[in-house]
Amino acid sequence: LLRADGLPLGLALFHPHRLNEILLEGLHVQIPPPGTRARGMDFDGGVISASQSELQIETIAADGTTLDFLQHGQPPMRFQFTELQIHEVEKNSPLQFDLRVKIPGPPGTVVARGRLGPFRTTSYATTPMAGTYQLLEADLSRLAGVSGHATAEGRFGGTFAYVDVEGKAAIPDFRAGSAHQVRFDSAYHLMVNGNNGDVQIVSAEVK
């Protein structure tokens, strides 16, 4: 059987060129510990293959995803995505994302949106990204010697290896040790190495 456009009906049904939505439930991703052979492996195209094929995916919804960074002899560093949507996944094009994630330390919630890609599967660290973020609130009492509740907002851009971050942060109830509370405001410009998590402070203004 042929459709009006001449394609076999079976191909049209089971091999569409565009999918409207993929739903992923209970997704749990584990990143191997630093220094291990598994952590050093590059993308082989398995996970990224959808963005390198002719198939177009309008939306991938993966609310409830858990991302664990495994550590030697310690509990994993866990990020829980209460909301995660990826849009416009197609060959040689950046994908769009919207997310809300609970971060582990200091505990808080981040909301971000932006674009990622096109993926460079032979050198994933050079894959471009850009977007905006908001730290809704982070509880600083988990850090030794200080307390307060921090919020922030700003923008990021660059690549996995070198993420350029600019933003403003505020802590209305900052306290160091047993001192009285003060308001803390800052504007900052950072460079973040996505390969190892190192942060370089380019400039900062603190009040």
C-alpha positions in Angstrom: 0.0 0.0 0.0 1.2 3.5 -0.8 0.2 6.9 0.7 -0.6 9.8 -1.4 3.0 11.0 -1.3 4.2 7.7 -2.6 5.8 6.4 0.7 4.9 2.8 1.8 2.1 2.9 4.4 4.1 0.7 6.8 7.1 3.1 6.7 4.9 6.0 7.4 3.3 4.3 10.4 6.3 2.8 12.0 9.2 5.0 10.8 7.9 8.6 11.0 10.2 11.5 10.3 8.8 13.5 13.2 7.5 12.5 16.6 5.4 14.9 18.6 6.3 13.7 22.1 8.4 11.1 24.0 7.6 10.5 27.7 10.3 9.1 30.0 9.1 8.0 33.4 11.5 7.2 36.3 14.7 7.9 34.4 17.8 7.4 36.6 21.2 8.5 35.1 24.4 7.6 36.9 27.7 9.3 36.0 30.8 7.3 37.0 33.3 8.6 39.5 36.1 11.0 38.4 39.3 9.2 37.3 37.6 6.0 36.3 37.9 4.6 32.8 34.1 4.8 32.4 34.1 8.5 33.3 36.8 9.2 30.7 34.8 7.7 27.8 33.5 10.1 25.3 30.1 10.1 23.7 30.0 7.3 21.2 26.8 8.5 19.5 24.5 6.1 21.4 22.7 8.7 23.5 23.1 11.5 21.0 22.1 9.5 17.9 18.6 11.0 17.8 20.0 14.4 17.2 22.3 13.1 14.4 19.6 11.2 12.5 16.8 12.4 10.2 14.3 11.8 12.9 12.8 15.0 14.5 11.4 14.9 18.0 9.2 17.8 19.0 9.3 17.2 22.8 11.0 14.8 25.2 9.3 15.0 28.6 11.4 13.5 31.5 9.8 15.0 34.6 11.0 13.2 37.7 14.5 12.3 36.3 17.3 11.6 38.8 20.9 12.4 38.0 23.6 10.9 40.2 27.3 11.8 40.1 29.0 8.8 41.7 31.9 9.4 44.1 34.5 7.0 45.6 33.4 5.9 49.1 30.7 8.6 49.4 27.0 8.9 48.6 26.3 10.1 45.1 25.8 13.8 44.4 22.1 13.8 43.4 20.2 16.2 41.2 16.4 15.6 41.1 14.6 17.2 38.1 11.0 17.8 39.1 10.5 19.2 35.6 12.6 18.4 32.5 11.5 19.1 28.9 13.7 19.0 25.8 12.3 20.5 22.5 13.2 20.4 18.8 15.6 17.5 18.8 16.8 17.2 15.2 20.0 16.7 13.2 22.6 19.5 13.2 20.4 21.8 15.3 20.5 23.0 18.9 17.9 21.6 21.1 15.8 23.7 23.5 15.4 22.8 27.2 13.3 23.9 30.2 14.1 22.5 33.7 13.5 22.7 37.4 16.0 20.8 39.5 16.7 20.3 43.2 20.4 20.8 43.8 22.2 19.1 46.7 24.6 21.6 48.2 23.7 24.0 49.5 20.2 22.5 49.0 17.9 24.6 46.8 16.0 24.8 43.5 17.2 26.0 40.2 15.0 26.9 37.2 16.7 27.2 33.8 15.9 27.4 30.1 18.0 27.7 27.0 19.6 25.8 24.1 22.2 23.1 23.8 24.1 21.9 20.7 24.5 20.9 18.0 26.3 18.1 19.8 29.9 17.5 18.8 30.1 13.8 19.4 33.9 13.6 18.7 34.5 16.5 21.2 31.5 16.9 23.5 33.3 19.4 25.7 33.2 21.9 22.8 29.4 21.6 22.4 27.8 25.1 22.7 25.2 26.2 25.2 23.3 29.3 26.2 20.4 30.3 28.4 19.1 31.9 31.6 18.8 30.6 35.2 17.2 31.4 38.5 18.2 30.1 41.9 14.8 30.2 43.7 16.3 29.7 47.2 19.3 27.8 48.7 19.6 27.1 52.4 23.1 28.1 53.4 22.9 26.6 56.9 24.4 23.4 55.6 27.7 25.3 55.1 30.0 25.5 58.1 29.9 28.8 59.9 27.3 30.7 57.9 23.5 30.7 57.5 20.9 32.4 55.3 18.8 31.9 52.2 20.2 32.8 48.9 18.5 33.7 45.6 20.2 34.5 42.2 19.5 35.0 38.6 21.5 35.5 35.4 22.6 34.1 32.1 25.1 31.5 30.9 26.8 30.7 27.6 29.8 29.1 26.0 30.6 25.4 25.8 30.6 22.4 28.2 34.3 23.0 29.0 34.1 26.8 29.4 30.7 28.1 30.6 30.6 32.0 31.0 28.2 32.9 33.8 27.0 36.4 34.8 24.4 37.2 37.4 23.2 38.8 40.6 22.7 37.1 44.0 21.0 38.2 47.2 21.0 36.9 50.8 18.6 39.0 52.9 19.4 37.1 56.1 23.1 36.4 55.9 24.8 35.5 59.2 28.4 34.5 59.9 28.8 32.5 63.1 26.9 34.2 65.9 27.1 37.7 64.4 23.9 39.7 63.7 22.1 39.2 60.3 23.0 41.5 57.4 21.8 41.8 53.9 24.2 40.5 51.3 24.1 41.5 47.6 26.5 40.7 44.8 27.0 40.9 41.1 29.4 38.4 39.5 31.1 37.1 36.4 32.4 33.5 36.5 34.0 30.9 34.2 33.0 27.4 35.0 34.9 24.3 33.7 32.2 21.7 33.1 34.8 18.9 32.9 35.9 19.2 36.5 33.6 21.7 38.2 36.3 24.3 38.7 35.1 27.9 39.1 37.1 31.0 38.2 35.9 34.4 39.5 36.5 36.9 36.7 34.9 39.7 38.7 32.7 40.2 41.7 31.1 43.2 43.4 29.8 42.5 46.9 27.7 44.8 49.2 
